[in-house]
Amino acid sequence: MVAELKKVTWPSKKKWISSSIMVLVFMLFMGVVIGLLDLGAVGVVKTLTPAQPAVATTAPAADATDAPVADATEAPVADPTEEAAATEAPTAEPTEAPAAE
């Protein structure tokens, strides 16, 4: 294996540095090009899709005793205690064995 590596023509330090700089410059250039294409695509999509109007929800003044009012766009939230009660196995009360006669 060492003999094969001796046959390789390695680039000089100057050539290696210049090649590395060219790669970095090309990557920076392509990053800018792709970023600009992305911005353009976002602009096109925003102009082609209609803006959705905001839904105004008004709730009566809340007292300390009032439950929070759910937004019309939110999905109803299940009460975790109800879920736990539904999934738990019923527990049997210990019963006394009949007395042996």
Rosetta silent file (secondary structure, phi, psi, omega in degrees, C-alpha in Angstrom):
SEQUENCE: MVAELKKVTWPSKKKWISSSIMVLVFMLFMGVVIGLLDLGAVGVVKTLTPAQPAVATTAPAADATDAPVADATEAPVADPTEEAAATEAPTAEPTEAPAAE
SCORE:     score description
SCORE:     0.000 S_00000001
   1 L     0.000  -38.664  178.842    0.000    0.000    0.000 S_00000001
   2 H   -62.996  -36.984  179.716    2.863    2.373    0.772 S_00000001
   3 H   -64.169  -37.471  178.536    4.291    1.724   -2.691 S_00000001
   4 H   -66.863  -39.453  179.212    0.983    2.783   -4.283 S_00000001
   5 H   -67.823  -27.509  177.400    0.920    6.008   -2.281 S_00000001
   6 H   -71.811  -24.028  179.553    4.442    6.825   -3.470 S_00000001
   7 H   -78.841  -16.950 -177.936    3.204    6.654   -7.083 S_00000001
   8 L   -70.492  137.427  175.188    0.542    9.354   -6.417 S_00000001
   9 L   -91.888  104.897 -177.668    1.383   12.822   -7.684 S_00000001
  10 L   -83.550  142.038  178.606    0.506   15.054   -4.766 S_00000001
  11 L   -71.825  154.483  177.050   -0.305   18.734   -5.444 S_00000001
  12 L   -71.338  166.155 -179.580    2.032   21.392   -4.136 S_00000001
  13 H   -61.589  -39.189 -179.937    1.027   23.485   -1.151 S_00000001
  14 H   -64.153  -43.607  179.980    0.376   26.483   -3.431 S_00000001
  15 H   -66.708  -40.164 -179.980   -1.868   24.421   -5.737 S_00000001
  16 H   -63.431  -43.689 -179.905   -3.718   22.902   -2.775 S_00000001
  17 H   -66.106  -44.058 -178.730   -4.440   26.327   -1.248 S_00000001
  18 H   -66.392  -37.700  177.386   -5.597   27.839   -4.549 S_00000001
  19 H   -66.297  -39.970  179.303   -7.884   24.877   -5.238 S_00000001
  20 H   -65.110  -40.746  178.248   -9.356   25.106   -1.746 S_00000001
  21 H   -64.997  -41.051  178.557  -10.033   28.825   -2.164 S_00000001
  22 H   -62.141  -40.773  179.191  -11.728   28.195   -5.524 S_00000001
  23 H   -64.132  -44.990 -179.752  -13.993   25.584   -3.937 S_00000001
  24 H   -63.398  -42.218  178.773  -14.936   27.916   -1.065 S_00000001
  25 H   -64.060  -42.319  179.192  -15.665   30.827   -3.453 S_00000001
  26 H   -63.573  -41.638  178.779  -17.800   28.557   -5.649 S_00000001
  27 H   -63.903  -41.306  177.810  -19.738   27.304   -2.602 S_00000001
  28 H   -63.255  -44.669  179.263  -20.365   30.886   -1.437 S_00000001
  29 H   -60.851  -46.478 -179.150  -21.522   31.888   -4.934 S_00000001
  30 H   -66.838  -34.496  175.638  -23.894   28.921   -5.183 S_00000001
  31 H   -61.741  -42.382  177.831  -25.260   29.658   -1.704 S_00000001
  32 H   -65.645  -44.203 -179.554  -26.110   33.198   -2.786 S_00000001
  33 H   -61.936  -46.859 -179.353  -27.699   31.967   -6.043 S_00000001
  34 H   -65.800  -39.074  177.131  -29.825   29.351   -4.273 S_00000001
  35 H   -61.658  -43.026  178.371  -30.823   31.870   -1.585 S_00000001
  36 H   -66.661  -40.037  176.331  -31.976   34.365   -4.227 S_00000001
  37 H   -62.158  -39.507  178.814  -33.912   31.655   -6.077 S_00000001
  38 H   -64.499  -45.035  177.771  -35.581   30.701   -2.794 S_00000001
  39 H   -60.676  -41.153  178.211  -36.569   34.300   -2.060 S_00000001
  40 H   -63.933  -41.636  179.525  -37.986   34.601   -5.565 S_00000001
  41 H   -65.035  -39.945  177.967  -39.971   31.390   -5.189 S_00000001
  42 H   -63.567  -41.697  178.483  -41.404   32.549   -1.863 S_00000001
  43 H   -63.002  -41.257  179.414  -42.433   35.839   -3.464 S_00000001
  44 H   -65.032  -44.236 -179.255  -44.147   34.041   -6.347 S_00000001
  45 H   -64.070  -40.488  179.892  -46.021   31.705   -4.005 S_00000001
  46 H   -65.822  -35.258  179.582  -47.162   34.612   -1.832 S_00000001
  47 H   -76.347  -29.442 -178.224  -48.485   36.515   -4.844 S_00000001
  48 H   -83.014  -26.443 -179.569  -50.277   33.477   -6.275 S_00000001
  49 L   -97.712  133.265  179.986  -51.967   32.364   -3.056 S_00000001
  50 L   -71.073  146.944  178.363  -54.690   34.586   -1.613 S_00000001
  51 L   -74.364  136.841  179.137  -54.177   35.887    1.875 S_00000001
  52 L   -87.074  129.667 -178.627  -56.511   34.291    4.396 S_00000001
  53 L   -68.201  147.596  179.035  -58.421   36.851    6.464 S_00000001
  54 L   -74.627  138.535  179.387  -57.839   36.799   10.177 S_00000001
  55 L   -88.957  118.447  179.725  -60.755   35.452   12.189 S_00000001
  56 L   -89.563  122.500  177.665  -61.740   37.949   14.839 S_00000001
  57 L  -115.619  130.028  176.906  -63.082   36.296   17.951 S_00000001
  58 L  -117.737  133.770  179.909  -64.604   38.349   20.705 S_00000001
  59 L  -119.080  148.938  176.618  -65.348   36.859   24.054 S_00000001
  60 L   -63.308  159.911  179.893  -67.311   38.410   26.888 S_00000001
  61 L   -56.901  130.947 -175.330  -65.347   39.875   29.746 S_00000001
  62 L   -89.910  133.581  172.549  -63.945   37.010   31.772 S_00000001
  63 L   -92.865  173.248  178.069  -64.467   36.783   35.505 S_00000001
  64 L   -66.840  -23.912 -178.164  -62.210   34.839   37.776 S_00000001
  65 L   -88.817  -13.585 -178.528  -64.859   32.097   37.844 S_00000001
  66 L   -72.814  142.925  174.073  -65.209   31.841   34.060 S_00000001
  67 L   -76.872  153.355  178.627  -63.512   28.981   32.271 S_00000001
  68 L   -61.725  142.614 -179.437  -61.075   29.976   29.505 S_00000001
  69 L   -89.942  127.577  179.735  -62.743   30.507   26.134 S_00000001
  70 L   -78.486  140.949  175.299  -61.364   28.294   23.364 S_00000001
  71 L   -67.981  146.629 -177.401  -60.454   29.948   20.088 S_00000001
  72 L   -64.400  -22.499 -178.246  -62.685   28.891   17.188 S_00000001
  73 L   -89.246   -9.079 -177.652  -59.660   27.627   15.279 S_00000001
  74 L   -87.284  146.824  175.602  -58.407   25.402   18.090 S_00000001
  75 L   -77.527  147.524  178.853  -59.328   21.766   18.383 S_00000001
  76 L   -63.873  142.331 -177.777  -61.144   20.804   21.565 S_00000001
  77 L  -101.984  128.338  179.860  -58.829   19.563   24.272 S_00000001
  78 L   -76.253  146.207  177.454  -59.791   16.396   26.115 S_00000001
  79 L   -75.081  120.417 -176.155  -59.722   16.416   29.876 S_00000001
  80 H   -62.591  -27.415  179.639  -56.755   14.210   30.884 S_00000001
  81 H   -70.349  -33.975  177.524  -58.580   12.977   34.006 S_00000001
  82 H   -67.823  -40.424  178.779  -61.440   11.643   31.887 S_00000001
  83 H   -63.392  -42.080 -178.649  -58.995    9.825   29.616 S_00000001
  84 H   -65.587  -39.379 -179.066  -57.199    8.294   32.582 S_00000001
  85 H   -67.636  -34.949 -178.300  -60.475    7.154   34.129 S_00000001
  86 H   -73.481  -28.565 -175.861  -61.592    5.571   30.876 S_00000001
  87 H   -93.185  -16.593 -178.713  -58.359    3.636   30.391 S_00000001
  88 L   -77.604  144.940  176.698  -57.884    2.395   33.952 S_00000001
  89 L   -75.226  141.065  178.660  -59.166   -1.033   34.854 S_00000001
  90 L   -63.864  142.063  179.865  -61.915   -0.967   37.461 S_00000001
  91 L   -98.678  134.292  179.601  -60.674   -1.849   40.896 S_00000001
  92 L   -89.720  137.736  177.532  -62.605   -4.399   42.906 S_00000001
  93 L   -73.641  139.680  178.463  -63.247   -3.712   46.548 S_00000001
  94 L   -64.874  133.411  178.838  -61.827   -6.440   48.801 S_00000001
  95 L  -111.610  153.489  179.581  -64.579   -8.695   50.027 S_00000001
  96 L   -85.419  139.358  177.568  -64.584  -10.846   53.082 S_00000001
  97 L   -73.096  144.658  178.210  -64.637  -14.573   52.597 S_00000001
  98 L   -62.348  142.087 -178.082  -67.651  -16.338   54.080 S_00000001
  99 L   -66.385  135.803  179.872  -66.923  -17.706   57.514 S_00000001
 100 L   -75.285  132.778 -179.150  -66.241  -21.423   57.572 S_00000001
 101 L  -104.080    0.000    0.000  -68.834  -23.305   59.622 S_00000001
